């Protein structure tokens, strides 16, 4: 299993956000470098963000392409994308970074 996982829920409709594009990046020097990319599955999850054993102490960014996803749903949203930046200090742990999403708001937290 990927040491970083995510789950996107559409809280306005009460269901998973399937087919949402996600990019995972790691900060190297002063720039972010892409290390994973894909779409959420039917359950709103993207389990393959990175390979086991690749997590390092670093700052990471997950970018959720919410504008494209809302447009595909026929919904006018406010946020074209949602970047979530977080710091890994214990790479032996698992990190779950979910996104709760609606057209005009979002929330995220460190899950389990």
N, C-alpha and C positions, 0 to 999 in steps of 0.2 A: 504494500500500500504506500502511496505517496506520503511523505512526512508532512506535507501541507495539503489540506483538503478544503473544499468549499461547498456550500449549498446555497442556492439562491431561491428564495420564496417570494412570490408575488402576493404581498399581503392585501392588496386591493381586491384580488379575486380569490384569495385563499387557496392557492395552488402553486406547485413548483414552476419555476421559470425555465422551461425546456428550450434548448436551442440558443442560449445566450452566449455570445463570444466572450472568452476570458483569456487574458494574457498574464503570465507570471514573470516578473523580472527581479533580478538581484542587483543591488547597487555595487558597482565596481569603480573605485576611485570616485569621480564626481558624476558618473553616468549610470543609468540603469541599462542592464543587458538582459535581453529576453532569454528565458530558460524553459518556458513552457507555454503552450497555446492550444486552445481547443474550445469546444462548446459543451454546455451543460446537457446532461442526458434527460430522459423523460421525467426523472425524479428531481431535476434541478441541480444535480451534482456533476462535478467533473473530477473523477477519482484519479486521473493520471497527470496531475500538474507537474510532478517531477518524479524521478526514480528514487526508490529507497536507497539510503546511504549517501545521497548527494547534498543533503542539507548542511549548511555551514553557518557559523556565526556571521551575521550580516544583516543589512537592512533589505527588505523585500517589498515589492509592490505588486498587488493584484489589481488589474484594471478590468472592470466590467463594462462592456459596450451596451449600456442601457438604452441609449437613444435609438440605435439600430433595432434592438429587440422590441421596444415599444412601437416603433414604426411598423414592424412586421406584424404586430398584433392589432394594428389600426388604431393605436392610442397615441395621443399627443402627450409626451412626457416633458419634463423640465430639465432633466440632467442628461446631457449627451453621452457621458460616461462617468463612472464612479471609480476613482483610484483609492485604494486602501493601502496605506504604507505602514509597515510594522517591523519590529526588530526582533530577530532571533538571537537569544543569548545561550540557549541550551539545546543544541542541535540533536541531542539524543531523544528529545521529546517529540510528541505529535502536536501539530498546530492545525486547528480547525477554524477557518475564517469565513463564517456565513454572512450573507447579505440578505436583509429583509428589505423589500423593494415595493414602492408604489410610484405612480406617475409624478408625484410632487414631494417625495421624501424617501429617505433610506436610513437604515441603521445597520451597524455591524458590531461584532464583539468577538472575543476569543472564546470559541466553544470547546467542546470536548470530543 
